[in-house]
Each structure stands twice: as C-alpha cells, then as structure tokens.
Amino acid sequence: MKRYCALAALFVLAGCSSGTPVPNVPDLNGKCDEVASFDMAFSRFDEAAQEIAHGSGCFVQTNTAATGSIKPNPVKGEMTRREAVQASIQATGLKITNHQPDQVTVE
C-alpha cells in the first residue's frame, strides 16, 4: 500500500509546473511572445522590466517614477516575455494596460 501511495505522489508531483504561474495573456506573435528562460528576483520593478526586455526587441513601457520602486515578484521558468512581465507584477497593484506585438505597457 505504501508503494502505491508513493507512486501516486510521484505522478502528482510530476504534473506540477516548476515555473512561475501566470494568468492567461494574449499571444500577438511579436517579440514579447518569444519564449525565454527566466530565473530572476529584483527589489525594484524597473530592474525587472529592464532584464525582461534586454536585447529582446520586447519593449516594456512604464513610468519609472511611478512604478520603478515597486517590488516585483521573482520570475522563474520558461515563458514568454509577456508572461514574465505579468508574473513579475502579479498582486503588486501594477497591471498591464496595453498589449502590442513588441511592447507591453505597465501602469
């Protein structure tokens, strides 16, 4: 019986995602929708936005005077840059207000 419980637990854990869970975000087939690997934790949103956008062609537009000092969530796993932005601001009071293929606006 213990053997079956251990096996069942293994199957349950195998189905768990190791990445940061994010709600559904649109796929606009742009630079922001290319999948990348993330393992980041920053103390300020402006740092997180810069890291997500760096060298990708996906521009994260935000008023850094208003949003820069907000502490973002850590982002880990394989996801699109758009999903990474959403994961970083989830439950922070910030939100994505505009989606474009190569740009995400955060306020």
Secondary structure by P-SEA (a helix, b strand, c coil): caaaaaaaaaaaaaaccccccccccccccccccbbbbbbcccccaaaaaaaaacccccccccccccccccccccccccccaaaaaaaaacccccccccccccccccc
